[in-house]
Amino acid sequence: MSVTESRASAQYVDVPEPAIAMSAPAVEFPAVYAAELGYVWSALRRLGVQARDLEDVCHDVFVVVFRNLAAYDARRPIRPWLFGIAFRVASDYRRSARVRREVPGMAREPTCTAPRADEIVLERERRRLVMRGLEAIELERRAVFVMHDIDGHVMPDIAAALGVPLNTAYSRLRLARAEFAAAVKRVQGGAP
């Protein structure tokens, strides 16, 4: 054995293998479901899903989440991704025949445990006013409005979640704000 051969073989003995780039940790479905059920439920309600159908439509959202969770990029916030799925499922729900044929009535609000009746009435009026304002906004604009002004997401995440260009999302937000303000003004003024 020559000196050159021993050196060449020695250089490969103690060299560690290159580190493999670690991807973001996988997200577990039960954890997502437990943490985000309330958020998805509220998002669907704001997107116009009737109270009688919320449970079924929410289930449909989580079926889609379960099927697509492997494709989710865990380095990004999960709520805009969930809202995008909820938006698509709510769109399908609103297009269904049973929703279009039925005349929606006033949904009964859940009872509040607060002891003061005047606070309960005021809160119901505020919710009714917001829901009437949201109902007046066209669905694509409503989705941007809810995600930005109510849920507090940033516009690039909203545009990505809804699959629209950033400037389109900003335009939808501007129009939705105007429609919401006009609807609230009509309701407060007593006009139907």
C-alpha positions in Angstrom: 0.0 0.0 0.0 1.3 3.4 -1.0 1.0 6.6 0.9 -1.3 8.0 -1.8 -3.7 5.1 -1.5 -4.1 5.3 2.3 -4.7 9.0 2.1 -7.4 8.7 -0.6 -9.3 6.0 1.2 -9.0 7.9 4.5 -10.6 11.0 3.2 -13.9 9.2 2.7 -14.0 7.4 6.0 -15.0 10.2 8.4 -16.8 12.6 6.1 -20.5 12.8 7.0 -23.1 12.6 4.3 -24.5 15.9 3.2 -27.6 17.0 5.2 -30.8 16.5 3.4 -33.0 19.6 3.4 -35.8 19.1 5.8 -39.3 20.1 4.7 -41.8 21.7 7.0 -43.2 19.2 9.5 -46.3 17.4 8.3 -49.7 18.6 9.7 -51.9 16.0 11.3 -55.6 16.1 10.3 -57.0 15.6 13.8 -55.0 18.6 15.0 -56.2 20.7 12.2 -59.8 19.6 12.7 -59.7 20.3 16.5 -58.0 23.7 16.1 -59.9 25.0 13.1 -63.4 23.7 13.3 -64.8 26.9 14.8 -63.0 29.0 12.3 -64.4 27.0 9.3 -67.9 27.0 10.9 -67.8 30.8 11.2 -66.4 31.3 7.7 -69.1 29.2 6.2 -71.8 31.1 8.1 -70.3 34.4 6.8 -70.3 33.0 3.3 -74.1 32.5 3.4 -74.5 28.9 4.4 -77.8 28.5 6.2 -77.7 27.4 9.8 -79.6 24.1 9.0 -76.9 23.1 6.5 -73.8 24.3 8.4 -72.9 20.9 9.8 -73.1 19.1 6.5 -71.2 21.8 4.6 -68.6 22.0 7.3 -68.2 18.2 7.0 -67.7 18.6 3.3 -65.0 21.1 3.8 -63.1 18.8 6.1 -63.4 15.9 3.7 -61.6 18.1 1.1 -59.1 19.1 3.7 -58.4 15.4 4.6 -57.9 14.5 0.9 -55.6 17.4 0.2 -53.7 17.8 3.5 -50.6 16.1 2.0 -50.4 18.9 -0.6 -50.6 21.7 2.0 -47.4 23.7 2.5 -47.0 23.8 6.3 -44.7 26.8 6.1 -47.7 28.9 5.1 -50.6 29.9 7.4 -53.4 27.3 7.4 -56.4 29.6 7.8 -56.2 31.2 4.3 -55.9 27.7 2.8 -58.9 26.5 4.8 -60.9 29.6 3.8 -60.1 28.9 0.1 -61.5 25.4 0.5 -64.5 26.7 2.5 -65.2 29.3 -0.2 -65.3 26.7 -3.0 -67.5 24.3 -1.0 -69.8 27.2 0.0 -70.0 28.2 -3.7 -71.0 24.7 -4.6 -73.6 24.7 -1.8 -75.1 28.0 -3.0 -75.4 26.7 -6.5 -77.3 23.6 -5.4 -81.0 23.4 -6.4 -82.4 23.1 -2.9 -80.7 26.4 -1.9 -82.0 28.3 -4.9 -85.6 27.1 -4.6 -86.0 27.7 -0.9 -86.7 31.2 0.5 -84.3 31.7 3.4 -85.9 32.8 6.7 -84.4 34.6 9.6 -82.0 32.1 11.2 -82.4 31.8 14.9 -79.3 33.0 16.7 -77.9 30.8 19.5 -79.1 31.8 22.9 -76.7 33.9 24.9 -76.0 33.2 28.6 -75.4 36.9 29.3 -77.8 38.0 32.1 -78.7 41.4 30.6 -81.4 41.4 28.0 -80.4 44.7 26.5 -76.9 43.5 25.7 -78.4 40.4 24.0 -80.8 42.5 21.9 -78.0 44.9 20.9 -75.7 42.0 19.9 -78.4 40.3 17.9 -79.1 43.6 16.0 -75.4 44.0 15.3 -75.1 40.4 14.0 -78.3 40.9 11.9 -76.9 44.1 10.5 -73.6 42.5 9.6 -75.2 39.4 8.1 -77.6 41.6 6.0 -74.6 43.6 4.9 -72.7 40.5 4.0 -75.7 39.0 2.1 -75.7 42.1 -0.1 -72.2 41.4 -1.3 -71.6 39.2 -4.3 -69.9 35.9 -3.3 -66.5 36.4 -4.8 -66.2 39.9 -3.3 -67.7 38.7 0.0 -64.9 36.1 0.3 -62.2 38.7 0.0 -64.1 41.1 2.4 -64.5 38.4 5.1 -61.0 37.1 4.9 -59.4 40.6 5.0 -61.7 42.8 7.1 -63.2 40.2 9.5 -60.6 37.5 9.7 -57.6 39.8 9.3 -55.6 37.9 6.6 -53.1 39.7 4.4 -54.0 40.3 0.8 -51.3 38.1 -0.8 -52.5 35.1 1.2 -56.1 35.9 0.2 -55.2 36.1 -3.4 -53.3 32.8 -3.3 -56.1 31.0 -1.3 -58.8 32.2 -3.8 -56.6 31.7 -6.9 -57.0 35.3 -8.2 -54.4 37.9 -9.1 -53.4 40.3 -6.3 -54.9 43.4 -8.0 -58.2 41.5 -8.6 -58.4 40.8 -4.9 -57.8 44.4 -4.0 -60.5 45.5 -6.5 -62.9 43.0 -5.0 -62.2 44.3 -1.5 -62.8 47.9 -2.6 -66.1 47.0 -4.2 -67.2 44.8 -1.3 -66.6 47.5 1.2 -68.8 49.9 -0.9 -71.5 47.3 -1.2 -71.4 46.5 2.5 -71.6 50.2 3.5 -74.5 50.8 1.2 -76.4 47.7 2.5 -75.8 48.7 6.1 -77.0 52.2 5.3 -80.1 50.8 3.7 -80.9 48.6 6.6 -80.3 51.3 9.2 -82.5 53.7 7.2 -85.3 51.2 7.3 -85.3 50.4 3.6 -85.6 46.6 2.9 
